[in-house]
Amino acid sequence: MSVPDPGWIEAQRLGCARAMRNACSARHLIRRREGFGWTVRPAAGSILASPRVAGWDPEPDYFHHWIRDSAIVLRAVPLAIRADPGSRPFWLRFVADFIGFSLSISDPDRRGPATNPLRASTRPDHGKFLRPDAELAALSGDAWQQEPRVAADGSPDLERWSRPQDDGPALRASAVMAVLKDLPETASRQAEVLIARDLAHVLQVAGRPCIGPWEEDPPRRASFTLLVQWDALDRGSARSSPPDRRMREAADRLAALIETARDGTTGGWRESIEAPEGRLDSATCLALLHARRRHGPFALTAPRTRATAAALEETFAGLYPINRGRRAPAIGRWAADAYFGGNPWYPATLGFAELHYRIAAETGDTDAFAKAEAWMQLIETVAPRPAGPLPEQFDRSTGAPVSCLDLTWSAAAFLEAAAARDAALQALAGAR
């Protein structure tokens, strides 16, 4: 059995906790986008998708606060504290700042600028990347909640991007609820205001077609988005006494809608309601993992969850040369993905490790544990040394870093997988 080195796991755990911290409230960094004449200093409470200063040359420019990515990272904050106990004061302050920042960027009383403020300073060769004036002028009220990202200083995103996206507020609501449970000292009135605002938005847009999690056209009802919306509303309903009727009814409608994405070919869940038979996406498994349910059709151990994962494993095992002879294959996004050449992703591969560790902890399935160990050992093989930030992708043939070299989501994904491994080891030891 392929077994990861425990010493490497601990070193990488600390390295990822510190990489996460470097991307949060990163006021020590300044980003100058020369082509736009645009200088950005991150605000307190912001989370950079990556602290790398790059301009698609070839490394992508991820120096933005993505709503989706930031929620995923926020949920891993208690694990960052566990990995680096001395960082606790920083993270407690950061959670409060994150909530304040999130309230500011989603404030319905804000209004976008009448014209793009970069228009006069942008070089002619960058003009095609500027966001249209009409889009910015229309930003007010609930429109802020449809933004996939903002500038790291909290100002509107001034570049062209795919909109609207409806996964961010749902993920943020469930992440804040989870952090309040794990770190009760972070509870505040502001946190409750943010949760209520995000859930109200999810209620308004739940189930409509929108841009999916990988920000690819066309708008559709992606299983990832539907699942994270269902999870947020289901949890939101249960937080009130008596349970909130509107949220409960909306969650039930979403559950019924998700059922229409059943895939007859694989027995799993299709990428979206609109997707043809057999088209699966690893994001669906990441959404199920985010919900972490132990019972029901969306449980981690449910037949369709396991069938979705198994079908994706089979797809990627035959797609990437790096997977030859591997029991647990490197996992990408979807079969036809061409971004940076189409490669395995750290968040996806680590997500599959976490999923199987959690299945092992829940069921005592030693085969699931062995597969999870093989995925972690694969990450150990390709991860840069010394332990520290993790890239977005690794080359499908060689395992070399590809695309962004320091993805904050990858750091959070490693912390989640390592924590799930701890839980699985404890559960399996107790079952002996």
Steps between C-alpha positions, in 0.01 A plus 500: 500500500624850412538686828586868537786596730350626832789745536423650160131528590581700812745724318256556215217566746701782659611625159141519377381675816767765447421527128136562590599767748716675239193538276265630772487870591813524285556870555874444469455441126442746217388405150575738212333405174704711263279431198204655680680759711334329798656467847335283763588448867290225662260605775472339841266202474569430135627163379716489190435204273877522464753748638717451191561808287453371146341624180414195287867485400434203516401476869141627545406812693302379803570805716126544568251412774278227354182447701504124441870444572492726806214302653685172448812648661304650791363159588856371543595772750446276807736248337762769441483579872542133582805478273658815643359573849700820536300651213172489694485875583556586133224270380244613758561858390487393137158334532356826633669693219377252239143546618535878490661489154228267370227729632667795331533338155140370510346823637177557304532878549826516304494619143747413229689773311332660200807429287793265535761703693781325313386611157733802485809317633467172308741429214337439159605133499312447831181680405325178398533374859320795659160442652225692317376821660138382488579195713669709766228768501237228556664380823266570789270314735511122465714520185809508724416146613527375141864608469742205484788713629606849607833680505701414808450853635122452491434708192301353209668266255597722207589221257274298272396172662223237489187605688268438681618226736279373781724262694694762701236630743381144571853380573571807712186453709577135574869576564421777749249271675767228524766737634263639764441144616871412510613837640207625711702800616465642147121531532370853449198696386686581178548131430126441534426793269733355236348151527149643471594714199664210318212261572247758382688525171519123463123484555453751221715331235494132601483267204537753218756448220827684562872469429638183658781458755777491240365821345433347160211601274217438442279573804347177627375328813827347613478223759773671702301822529171325574661284769669788683175700484307205641756455776490866603120520507464167679743613771353848511151365555614279786670792680173677576236391747258402367674406176467763228217383273611687187854366522372149566269507200772645276749236615247227420441648154875503438533138613229402251675701228833331568330163460446585132880499456520126564725334244370177358835402347712508815246501782647828623409868465545683170694825486176694463136447426572607142803269458471192277513150643846405617636853544630522855709760681716472810340820632188297578702286741651813655149636564391174663819511706424857608155390623652207696169323548482164670148411389274548201557509123787749527692320774868431447427128516189515279505277190491793256785678676718192476391431142586855394845472654562154354404609148726805519787287627460270201490795260814665631689172544494456123543868413821606673834324432606565860228256612647191335531227758346709780229362724366850572520723192572871493168682463419794273185706453325330208611283209508770231659770716757695297599775747882515505492180295259309723678351801437350844404759763625506858155593644335217305759232579515603866120513504483137389746406773290684759179340371641150538652571841155616613334191352753285686435682827125462457486137386829337603571433130872422498509495119373860491772591750768331290389695192506825696853419613601441138364842403691667783815315400450624143478858629818440701669389178407806294486776766783755487772476765552626762144476628310823449253646250338258256431574132164484327589213266774249423603386155303203369822322396784618724328628815678838470315809633262658248302826494488691831790397726336601830124436505340577835223248429767227464636583846150479651436172317815347647403604854156343452644175362757475780231557765279235336795261511540561873131422553522183289806372686326558831178331387677197354719463808190509722333230289780251550 
